Amino acid sequence: MNCKWKSKNNKFCNRNMKSGYTCIFHKNNKTKRENILFKHYIKKEKITYFLGFCFEEDFNIKEILNYKYNYLIFEECIFYKKADFSNFIFKGKIKFLNCKFLDEVWFFDSNIDANFIMEGNYFEEKIINNKIFRNTNINCQSFKLTGNTNLPRLDGIAFSKETKFILRDCHYTKNYNYIGKVNYTIAEIQAEKIHDDKNIGYYTYYERKYNTINRNDFGNYGEYLISKVLNYIARELMGYGEHLSKFFIYIISIISIFAFLYMLIGVTTASGEIIKFDFKNTNSIFGFLKMYIEFWYFSVITFSTVGFGDMTINGIIGKILVCLEVFIGITIQSTWAALIIKRMFR
Ligand SMILES: [Zn+2]
């Protein structure tokens, strides 16, 4: 008879067994004797692929893994009690896929020398503040943590200079945003260390995203609101700041909005002609576009602080607008230059 246990991804256990519907590895509420057998069978079969195992007692890797292995996969396992991977040297690849950790998880003082993947796992909220990788030396090429829920703090981890650390799609509830910030900062530091340019922008963005501004930290609502708005602008402008294309779109939008405002106010050309958008005499779309292009040109000239002087703005509001655009222009131009230079020197 074969075990009928099936995973959420339609993977079957299919292990040979004497009797029953599913094998002892997936069983809940095991008796004392069954728990002893559980460990005994793991060692006897030298299991390296743990599919759908229910670890109801403390799991200690040193106690169980006394046999050789090339890889370890824990898939859809549930660790009801402590999962202890401490003081262990991982020489083979290790993967945790869609597991549930309902109690403490320890990787303390371990060496991870082979590639490590943790994907789609769930951690109990009560351990979110525990540094599960305390004094863990990560010496492998790739250390990947993706799509995990309540991934605990990662400080205390020691990366080698070669390790590519990928941290993606962490899920945190609002109360634990600061853990997200801590973890993405760690990822950002490692990405900078190994010049992983592709990911730095992502981490910078998420570090800011999780940079929580709590109402309680502010005396009055006004200060809180200003802080919140500034944080939002910083995030939008600089979050994916490494993305030149997004920045370019910002510049074009600013120029276009100012061009529209100038069109309402009007300019005087060198020959003394006043050009202004007239609501009453609505021209054809073509006429409108032609006029808009004129003003767009004026806006670009102003934004870039070139100022040819072939058109001059009318009225005091117009002058204020021009000053504002010149100021924005100077600020953005320097940021733009900095971004390009940063890119060139990578
Ligand atoms: Zn089974």
Residues whose N, C-alpha, C, O or C-beta is under 5 A from the ligand:
A	BS01	ZN	C3 W5 C13 R15 T22 C23
